[in-house]
């Protein structure tokens, strides 16, 4: 499945691929009815063909459009293996077994051609193990390129070089991910589970252990480990159902086997209820039931949750922790996490136990798993969809305050935290001379965050106040340099209100005088969910029809001003671009849309 998902993302970028899978050992009933044999090509390529055909029905859709499947050719590991000598990039996505992977690389070694990139999509098996006994030529051209599932939607792309990987191979592999496949590249070291799964799986184990011993139910844990602390709203157990119980078990077992001397991992044996679920085949979405189960009722459908003691399903239970009510009232994610972690109720206690252990674990493992904190934070944000990475959470809670609380709990304060505080610094991130900075764990001082090639990061740009030419509560006009301005929305869902429209007109006046072109774009989750209808609803309730007429005319006038503006207007939509957001883009002179745009 992962192989076909990666092939689909390559197809989305217009790149053809050859998808190889094993040869079936038995005929299906349908094949028997057709009179086919195990030697027929249709049978021998069946598994790869089935995976390609599934792309059209999978949700979320792996392909931008169904026609993209025509760029993926099916083959098998026996008849077509030598054809790998024809390709530019050989990407292995075999099951997570060292013996299987070693066997594949032994065969690749015999057909390798100069200049080929060879990589593994392993989620944590070491390069040293996979390359045991292989040629120097293969080792020089080999690395790990780890996509997260599903490859189309997950941004993280971990690049892990081996000790002999050529620098130009690392650059080529990273650039393919960055500039062709639209991924966020994180450089990791060849350590067990790399960065994201090292931290993520360890935290998952801590959560499961806390549930097993702390008397929390599934609904409570998912509420506490979801949006309340800047994580996906699915929380922990819903995410396990999505990725599959088997994946959790395998990743946990591998991590434990490779880190026998790591006390943080050694004490995280999976609780008994995980084994019981495995025996009952409650493995998540792939088997139709896991921690959650969707059932049909007279009213439609209902989602039930698993009772971890009785192993029976029952109605969902709405959590009632005061800290969750607090979380709903706080929009700023850093302030929200701090409020929940500092809560004195049972929910706050669990959040602190989980977060504090994760923060300590992340800090203790730099520079082992990564040379810097930047890659750690990016890995967790891009691979696990956290809103803040571990070191950003340290800053949100307060580094010194958190260190004192850890000491009060009798817990470890990692050395890099002690070093930071000893240098009279208060946070892992900061700003100096209008530029963002981060704590360099090697130099033990703050240094400028390196700019990512081809990327303008609006939060970094706004550190220098002179780059924000105009601003109100919902929108800004930014100076991007080179005579180009950007109209940025920055409110909830980036909805468009009277204040947005007012700022747009003032911005266009400014662009007319001082700039050569203007973009309409932002780096929120969505370009815009459309008009803010609250004012319109209030006007309707008050029967203020003249006000409604003015609102509609003003909105239409703004679109027309974009359309007939004297300087280039470029719409840059991404995510949701609905209603007025869609109209503004359609009235731009050019549109540069992100691949994931829903307009």
N, C-alpha and C positions, 0 to 999 in steps of 0.2 A: 504493500500500500504506500509506504513512504517513497519507494522508487518511482511509482507512477505519479505521485504528487509532485516530486521534484521534476520529473519529465514534463508534467503539465505546466509548471512555472517556467521552464525553459521554453515551452511552446508559447506561453503568454508573451515571451520576449522575442518570439519569432525564430527560435533556435530549434532545428530538428534534432531528434535523438533516437537512439536504438535502445529499446527496453528489453533486456534479457531476463528470463526467469527459468526455473528448473523445468525439466521435462516430466509430464505426468506419468505415473506408474500404472494407472488404471483408466479405462474408458468410462465415460458417463453413459447413462441410459440413452441420452439423445445421440451420442456418437455411435453407440451400438446400433441404434435404429437406422442411422444413415449408412451403415456398413463400413464405417471407418475403422482403421487399425491404429495401433500405437506408433506405427511408422509414418502415418500421414502428417503432413506439415501442420494442418489445422489443429490436430491433436497435440503435436509437440510444442506448438506456440500457444496453446490454449490459455495457460495461466497468465502470460503477458497480455494476450488479447482480452481476456476477461477483465484484467485490471484497467486496461485502456477504456474498454466499454463502460466500466463502472464510473469513470470520470464524468460522464454525462448525467448521472443520477445522484452523485454524492452531494451532500449538503454539509457545510457551505461549498459552493461550486469551486472546484480546483481550477477550472479553465475560465478565461475571460469570456469566451464564446465556444460553443460545442465544436465548431469547425477547427479549432486549434488541435483537436485530437489527431487530425490528419498529419501533423508534424511528428507524431510518435509512431515509430515502426516497431512491431512486435518481433521477437526472436526468442531463442532459447540458448541455454548455457552449453549445450553440446554441439549443435549444428552451426551456431553463429559466433562462437567465442572468438575465433580468429579475426572476425570483422572489427574487433575492438582496435586493431592496428590501424584502422582507417580514421579513427575519430581524434578530436583534439583534447577531449577530457574524458577520462574513464572515472566514473563515480560509483563506488560500491555502496550498496544499501542492503546488504545481506543481514540475516538474523544476527543478534548480538551474541555470537559464539566465536571464541577465538579460533577454534579449529576450522570452522567454515571459512572465516576470513583469510586465515593463513593459506588454505588450499586455493582460494581464488587468486591471491597474490603470487603464489607459486606459478600459476598458469599465466598471469599477466606478465611476469618476468620474461617469459619465453617469446612474447609477441610485442613487447614494448618498442615503440619507435621514438627517435629523438624528438624532443620538444613537447611530448605529451605530458599533460598534468594527470596524475593519478591521485584520487582522494577517497577517503572513507567518510560515510555519514554516521559513523558510530557516535553514540551518545556518551561514551566514556571509556571504551577499551583503549589501552595505551598503544601508541605508535610502536614502542619498543617490542611489544608482544606481536603486533601484526606484521612487523618487518623482520622478524627473526629469520635468519638464513637467507635473506633476499639480497639481490645484487646492489652494488653501490649506485648504479645508474637509476634503479627504481627508488632507492632511498633518497636520492637527490631531488627526485621529481614527485615525491609523495608527501602528503599532509592530510590533515583532517579538515573537512568542510562540513560542519554540523548544522543542518537546517532544523528548525523546530516545526512541529506539526500543528496545523496544516501549513505546508511550505508557502502557499500563496499569501496567507494572512499573517503569519508570524514573522516579525521583522528580524529576529535574531539570526545571525549567520556567524557561528564561532569558527574562526580560522586558527588551527593548531599546527604549527610546524614541528617537524622532528629535528633532531640535532644536526642532521645532514641536509635538510631541505634547502635548496638554493633560494637566495633572496628574490630572484626574478620570478620563481615559481610562486612564492608567497604573494608577491605583488599582483601577479596575473590572477590568481585565485581570488584575492580580495577584491580586485577591480571588477571581476565578473559579478561577484555578489553585489557590490556597491552600485556600479553604474549600469549594469545590464539587467540584473534581477531585482533591483530596488531594495536591497537588504541593508540592515545596519550591521556593520562588521565589528566584531569584538575579537581581539587577539588574546588567546588563552595559552596556557602551558600544558604540556603533556602530563597532566596529573589526573587521578581518577575522577570521572564525570565532568572534567574541565571546570568551568565557572558556574554557569547557571544551574545545572543539575546537581553540582556539588553542594551549593547552598540551598537550592530549592528542595531537593530530596531529603537533606538533613533536617530542614525545617518541617517538612511533611511528617517525618518520623517523630519529631518532638510534639507536633499537634496530635498525632494518633495516640502517642503515649499519654498525653495530658487528658485526652478524652477517655481513654481506658481507665484512668485512675482518678479523674477529677469530677466525674458525675455530670458531665455536659452532654447534651444530646446533639444530634446532627444539625438540626436547624439552628441551635444556638451557636455552634462552632462556625457554621457557614456565614451567619450574620456577623460574627465577631472578626472573621478573617476575610471579609469581603470589602465592600466600599468603605466600611467604617475605618479601615486602616490603609486605604489607598490601594487595595487589591481589586482584581476583577470581581464583579458582583456574584459570580458563581461560587465564591468562597473555596474551601478546601475539598469537601466531599463531592460537590458537583464537578469540580475539575478532575478528580480521580475517576469519576464515572466517564468523563469525556475521553481522557487519555487511556483509560483501561486499568483495571486492578493488576493485570499481569505486568504491565509496564512498571507500576510502582514496586511490585514485588521484585522484579528483575533488577531494577536500578538500585533498590535498597540492598539487595543481596550482593551485588557487585561492589557497591561502595563499602559495605562492611567487610568483604573479603580482601579488598585492597588497602583498607585503612584500619588494620587490626590494632594498631598502636594509638589510634586517635580516640581519646576517651569520649569525645562528643558524639562519635559515631558508634562506638562499641556499646554504649548504653541505650541504643535506639532500636532494639529488636522490635519487629512488628508485633502488635498485640494479637491475642488469640482470635479476636473476631475477624481479623483479616484471613486467617487460615480457614475459619468456618465459612466465610463468604466464598473462598476459592472452591471449597468442597461442594458448596451448593450451586456453583457456577454463577454466582452473583458478581460478574466481572465488569459491570458498567453497561454503557450503551450498546456495546457489541453483542451482549447477550440479552438485552432488553430490561435488565434490572441490575442494580448495584446498591449504592447507598440510597438511591431514589428509584422509584418505580412509577411509571405512568400507566394508569388504568382507565378503562372506559366506564362511565357511569350514565345514569339516566339523563343527567344534565349535560353530559359531554365527556370531558376528561378530567381526571384528578391526579395530582402527584402525591404519592405516599412516601414516607420516610421509613428507613429500617431502624428497628429497635435493636441496638447492639447487644443487649442481654438475651432477648428472646429470639432474635433472628426472624422476627415477624414484622410485616409492614403495617403502618397505621397512619392516621391523619397527621399532617404537618402541625407543628407546635410553634406558635409565634413567640419569639424570645421577648423577655420583658426587662432586660437589664437597663438601668438608668443611663449607662454609658452609650447605649445605642441611640437613645433619644438625644443625647448631647451631640453625637456624631452627625445626626441629620440636620442639626442647626448650624453646623460649621462647614462653610464651602471650601475654605482654604485647606488643602490636604495636609500640609505640615502641622497647622494648628489642630486639625481634626485628630491626627494620629497622637499628638501630644495629649490632647484632652482625654482620649479613650485610654491611653496607656497610664495616665495618672489617676484614672477613676478608682475609687475605693470599693466598688462593688465587685461581685464575683466575675463579671465579664471583663472588667478592667484588669483584674488579677491574671486572668488567662492571657490577655493580650500582652501584658508586661512580661509574663513568663516566656511567651513565644518570641516576642520582639527582642528582648534582652539577650536571649540565647543566640538568636540569629545575628544580632549586631556583634556580639563577641566572636562568634564563629567566623563571620566575614572578615573582621579586623585581624583575627589571629592567623588567617590563612593568606594574608598579603604580606610578602610578595611570593608565597609558594604557588598560588594558583594564577596570579596575575602580577605584573610588575607595577601596576598602579590601581588606584581606587576608581578611576574613570571607567575602565573596562568592566570592573565588578558591577558598578551601578548600571551601566548600559546593558549588561547581560541580563540582569534581573528585570529591568524595565522592558527590554525588547523581547526577552524569552518567556517571562512569566507575567508580563503586562502589569507589573507594579508601577504605581504612579511615582514613587520615590525609591531609589536604590538604597542599600543598607547604609552607606555613608551619608547620604542625604537625610536618612532617618536619624542617624546620630546627630546631625545638625538640627533637625526639627525638634528632637527631644532635649537638645542642649548637651554638648559633649561633656563638659565638666559636671553638670547636674546628673547626667546618666552614669558617669564614672563613680560619683559619690554614692548613688543609689545601688550600684552593683557592689561596691565595697560594703555598704550597709547590709546587703543580702548575703555577704560572704562569697560573692562570685568574682571571677577573674576580670581584671581590667587589662585588656590586651596591650602589648608593648607599644604599638604604634600610637595608641591613644595616650599613653604615658608620655611618649616622645613629643606628641603634639602639644600637650598641656605644659610640658617642661620648656617648650620653646615659646611659652607665653601666647599661644594661639588658642582661639576659642571654637574654631569650626574647621571642617575639612574643605569647605568651599568658601570663596570670598570674591572680592573684586579690588583691583588696584589700577589706577590710571585709566579708568573706564573700560577695563578688560576683566573677564572672569578669571579666577585663579582656583587652584586646587592644591591640596597638600601632597607634596612629593615625598613618599615614604623613604626613599633612598637619601635624598638631600636633606630631609627633615626640615623643609621650609615650603612656603607657598610659592607656586610658580604659575605662569600663564597657562590656561588650558589651550592645548594646540588646536588650531582651527582645522576642521574637517574639510578636506578638499571638495570644492564645488557646493558647499553648504553654507547658507546664511542662517544663523540661529538667532531668531528674533529676541528671545530672553537675554542672550549675550549682548546683542546690539543695543538693547535698551538700558544696559548698565551705564552707558555714557548718556547722560540726559540730553546732550546736544543732538543726539540722533532722533529724539522724539520731538518733531517740529510742532505738532498740535496734539491735543489730547482732551478727551472728556471721560466720563465713567465707562463708556461702552465701546469707544473706538479711538484710534490714533492715526496720525500721519507720520510715517517713519522715513528717514533719509537712509537709503540703502547704499549710497555712494554712486559715483559715475553718472550723476544727473538723474538717477532713478528714485522715485518715491514709492511708498507702499501704504495703501489704506488698509489698516488692520482692525478687525473686530475682536473684542476681548471681553465678552460678557457670557453669561450662561447660554450654552448652545449657540452662541454668536447670533442670537436673534436680532432683527433689525427694527429699531424703534425711531421715534421722532429725533431722539438725540443722535442716533447713528446717521440719519439723513442730514441733520444739521452739520455734523462733522464732515460728511462727504462733500457737501457744497463748499465749506470753508477750505477743505483740502484741495479741491479742484481749482479754487481761486489761487491758492498758494502754488500749486503745480504750474498753473498758467504763467505765473511770474518767475518762478525760480528753478523749475525742473524740466527735463526733456521728455519724460515718460512716467507713467504711474501703473503700479500693479495693484490689484485687489486680492489680498491673500492674507493668511494667518497660519499659525502653527498650533491651533487648538485641535481638539478631537474631530471637529467638523467645521467646514467652511461657514455654513450658516443653515440653521433649521428653518429659515424664513422669517416672516414678519413676527414681531412681538405682538400677539393679539390681545394682550391684557388691556391696553389702552382702548383698542377698538371695541372690545366687549363692554368695557365701562361706558364708552360713548353710546353704544346701542342701548344699554340699560337705562341711560339717562335721556335717550331719544335726542341726542345732540347730532342731528343729521347734517348740519352744516359743517361741523367738525369732522365728521366721517368723510364728507366730500373733499374737504381740504386735505385730509390724510391721504386719500386715494390719489388726488391730483399731485400732491407733493411727491409721493412714491413714484408715480409714473413719470413725473418731471425729472426725477433723479436718474431713472433708467435712460431717458432721452438725452440727458446731459452726458452720460457716459458714451452713448452712441455717437453723438455729434461733437464730442470734445476735440479740440484742435490738436492735441498731442496723443501719442499712442496710449491706449488703455488695454492692459492685459489682465484677463481674469485667470486666477490660479485656484480653481476649486479642488477640494479633496473631501473625502467622507461625504456627509450629507450636504447637499447644496439644493435646498428646497425653496419653493415660493419665491420671495424676493431675492434670495441668494441666487437662485437659478436665473431670474430675470437680469440681475446685474451682470452675470457672466455672459448671458446671451446678447446683451447690448454692448459688451466689450468689443474692441477691434480684433483681438485674438484671444484664444483660450489655450492655456497650457494646463491641462487637467492631470491630476495624479491618477494612476491606474485605478485605485480604489476610490472612485468618485461615483456617488449615487445622486443623479441630478434629474 
